[in-house]
Amino acid sequence: MVSAAHQLDLEATTRPLAEIAAYLKQTVGQRVAAAIAGLADIKQIGRYARAHGPQPHATTERRLREGYKVVRMLVDAHGDKTARAWLFGTNTRLDDQAPVDVLGAAIKTADFTMVVQAARQAASFHARPPADVCGSAAG
């Protein structure tokens, strides 16, 4: 049995880049997707999302693939609005930087790893519902 984390890693590695760019553009918007990739030209995400569009440099491609992992984890756990908010919030695990800023400037594996680990932690946190909505009858 393959873990969800391993499956997501595999998907982020093997999925065509055009699909990854299209997912990010659709899920968090073109401007946020460009910020994740460290791109000044936000329209470049749309170009990458085309089936026969240009291929980015290796660093930009890695940012998009790692950003895909982060966004998928958060969207699957909490929805797209929360994922966008998390990307722009300061994060103590990232020296009080916003994850989108760390991803957009990331070059070293350690930078990518820090953001993915922070996202994994955020995605795995599920607040418990209040006692009165847990289905127990009062009595």
C-alpha positions, 0 to 999 in steps of 0.5 A: 500500500502506498502512503498518500504522501508518497503518492503525492510525491510521485504525482508531482514528479511524473505529472506533465508540467502543463497540468501542474501549472493549470492546476495551480492557476485554477486552484490558487489563481494565476498571480499566486501560481506565478509567485510560487514559481518566482515569476515576475510575469504572471502570464507565464503561468498560462503559457506553461499551462498550455499543452505545447507551451514553453518549458521553464528553467529547472528551478522554476519547474521545481518550484511549480512541482513543490508548490503543487505538492503544498497546494494539493495537501492544503486544498485536500485537507482544508479547501482552496481559500484556506490554502491561499490564506496559508500561503500568504500567512507568516509561518514560524516554521519558516522564520516568520516568512510567508510560504509563497515567498519562501517557495518563490525564492527557493533554490536549495532542497532544504528550502523546499523541504521546510515548506513541504513539511510546514504544509504537511503539518498544517494539512494534518491538523484538524480541529475537533468539532465542539462536543455538541456536534459530535453526535452524542445525545444529551441526556 
